[in-house]
Amino acid sequence: MECEVALKLNQCIYIGIASTICLLITQKANAQEKQKLNAVNTKDIGLITNIPKLSDIQHPPTSIKDWVAQSDPTPPQIKITSVRINRIDDNFELILETPDGEISAPETRQESNNIFIADIPNAVLALPEGKEFREDTPVNGISYVTVTQQESNNIVRVTIASPGNLPPIQLLNQSNSFTIAVTAASPNIELIVTAQKRPEDAQDVPISLTVIPQQQIEDAQIRSFQDIANNTPNFSFLPTTGGSADFSYYSVRGLNNFNFLANQDTVGFYIDDVPFDYGGFLDVGLIDLERVEVLRGPQSTLYGRSSPAGVVNVISRPPSNQPEMRISALYGSYNNRELQLSLSDAIIPDQLSFRLAGAYKARDGLFDNTFLNKPSGEQSQITGRAQILWTPTPEWDISLNAYASDNDNGNPTFSRQNAENPFQVSQEVDGFNRLSTNTQALKISYNGDGFRATSITTRRFSNQNTLVGDNFPGDLLQQIIGINSTLWSQELRFQSPESADRLRWLLGGYYESRHFNVVDDTFKYTDAGAVAFGLPAPGNDRVSAEQNRHTYAIFGQIDYKPIAPLTLFAGWRYETADAELDRRRVFVNPDGTVNPSTAEVRNNTINSDVFIPRFGLQYRFNPNLMAYATIAKGHRPSGFNYRADTEDTRRFQEETTWTYEAGLKSSWLDDRLSANLSIFQSDVDNYQVLLTDDFGFFRNVTNGNVKVTGLEFELKAKPLQGLDLIAGIGYVDSKFKNYTNPFTGGDFSNNRVPFAPELTYNLAVQYRSRSGIFARAELRGYGITYFDDANKVKQDPYALVNARIGYEGKKYGIYLYGNNLFDTRYITSGFLFPAPNVTAGFGDPVTYGVQVSASF
């Protein structure tokens, strides 16, 4: 019996000694882990902890009682009994206080570059006023600050949200308090983008790139692609007319979508990863945005779609982990009214969250139709977006995004370019333009230590119905358009992890199915119209067509740093596509009988394949200055002109572009000043040109050569606290080379390419004071712009001035605005019809209004 007791006692002693050794090892490991944690993100987050005293060091237990007490795995909880904000100018400190000693070091992370989270372990929030602390807009540049108790465990969470990128944050741990210092008024200009499918500073990207962050989007009231273009050099976006526009012509670096009969656009437009195309489908509302990235030059090795002129990438605000609601309302000239609302919250904290956003805007017509005694060109648009974000683990993000936009607009109204009052017209027909679009996107992302993977599945459906009168006294004809398009796309990407530095790689695949259905493309001639256009009788000249295109591509890029300041990169893309056309043209008589005008086309096909390379290098001379040079190929596939009657005019050739570019990117004065310059030349073979027929209607497509040279210069500066300067200028010389119109024989070599302004510039001066005063002035200008290949229809250089002034409180703002303050007259489109007269669409006149906004 005594032996058994002695044996058990020896076992207890051995266990105690072993436990003591394990405890010492564990304490050392925990200290090392804590030291690693404190060193995380030393650029933006610094952690300073007190040096432990000798009395603070835990000693191993010397008795069984002490050993049993220390073996309890549950550490004591720290009660946080006070939370307060200490403001220092435009910066602030968030101070958490406790009577229980030192607060444990938190685990910190960032979400979407604009949300900072600090999780404090073994803590209980015991505030006398309630369970949660929240303050909206504690200083300018911070959306809200919250301190909450997490129900699932003993964690107190601190959340700091910014409307843009997060400012520098420091953590300071002291006895009986924990301080988070936020330098919200930091003058640094640093924009994180994903232009190359990885998060990086915009100044490190070797691409001519314009980034519009969230705060600038709100200050400049950017709600459409046209608004984006107004703030981007060498990017123009011109609706056919003010008010209700049935089509939008754009140009990036002198390459445009004037050939609206083409099967693929020159610019890739993306809204939350969903590709948009065709100028008639781009009049959509952009709401609740986080940022916009405009990439100029061929983009084919990083994006699913090949885009020879550039990419416009629109990123909406992601769901938040805290309750968030915003509302704004606007009223202005021409009974202009707008309402926006957004709501976001977590369903399951840290795992499942949602975001909802919606907008309504409407305006009376800008034109006065004296014949019908009513306004013409009214607008009405409803836009909505819903997103669910699921984060099952820190490595995985799964998001489902749905978007819808519906336009119910009035007559697309045109006038004579030389009219004394272009906003007064006399029309017998009051037409309409209706556009509806809905999209769905499923994005699955994995961000691991060894690699990253992304899958993006999208669907977009767009439907447009338009009725346009001839805009002249004496009803001659009407144009009736009914078009719908269904697009499915699947993109897969594998790439190096975010931590990769010397060698970075990306490999992707892309599939797209596009069904473009022309239900109705009709010119309806009246009796007078039949006589005027030499037709034997009135009736409907109707074309209908179905076009199907399937595109398959693989693409990739490798970046390699042989030495620290030098990066070499090479990308490639192999793409194959097949297109099919069915087409009919008939003449419908007034009695309903149908006469075929041409033979019906069935199963007409085109197949193409192409290899698209991109090469370049970038060299960083010092932390403030970087230079880059690239050579890239762009490609626009061959296709069918569904309006053409004969086989020899029905097909147009593929368009090939070689672009040579060099640029400088710089940041100065502790990043308070950034200045970027790029120069380029593009040689375009078989540029696709849209031409008119004998009646002045766009019906023919041909090919010609084009040479483009130009530059872009952008500057952003913060010379004083609260003062921002934003400027950009773009010059482009886009001309035809060796080009003859095959239908008229006219030699148009050295003529300027249509819809490509020679000069674009934008300047914004903005001041936001500590007292809440806000003021912004904008200047936007355009050089000479031609609207036809013969250069007979043009708009001379012009400039527009806008202004906005208001007062901003912590949770609200009220503003007055004025656009086109000097009521400048300018045209956005023009064509010879009926020749020699110029029919033109006019831009908006002067408008005024008031806006209020609030956050909760």
Secondary structure, DSSP 4 states (H G I P E B T S, - for coil): -HHHHHHHHHHHHHHHHHHHHHHHHHHHHHHHHHHHHHTTTTTTEEEE-PPPPGGGSPPPP-SHHHHHHHT---PPPEEE-EEEEEEETTEEEEEEEEEEEEPPPPEEEEETTTEEEEEEESEEE-BTTBS-EEEE-SSTT--EEEEEEETTTTEEEEEEE-SSSPPPEEEEEEEEEEEEEE-TT------EE-TTSS-EEGGG-SSEEEEEEHHHHHHTT--SHHHHHHTSTTEEEEESSSSS-S-EEEEETTEE---TTSSS-SEEEEETTEEE-SGGG------SEEEEEEEES-B-SSSSS-BSSEEEEEEEPPP-SS-EEEEEEEEETTTEEEEEEEEEEEEETTTEEEEEEEEEEEE--SEEETTTTEEE--EEEEEEEEEEEE-SSTTEEEEEEEEEEEEEEE----EETT-SSTTEE--S---EEEEEEEEEEEEEEEE-SS-EEEEEEEEEEEEEEEEEE-SSSS--EEEEEEEEEEEEEEEEEEE--TT--SEEEEEEEEEEEEEEEEEEEEEEE-HHHHHHTT-SS-EEEEEEEEEEEEEEEEEEEEEEEEETTEEEEEEEEEEEEEEEEEEEEEEE-TTS-EEESS--EEEEEEEEEEEEEEEEEEEEEETTEEEEEEEEEEEE--EE-TT--SHHHHEE--EEEEEEEEEEEEEETTTTEEEEEEEEEEEEEEEEEEEE-TTS-EEEEEEEEEEEEEEEEEEEEEEETTEEEEEEEEEEEEEEES-B-TTT--B-TTPBPTT--SEEEEEEEEEE-TTSEEEEEEEEEE--EE-STTS-SEE--EEEEEEEEEEE-SSEEEEEEEESTT----EEEEEETTTTSEEEEE----EEEEEEEEE-
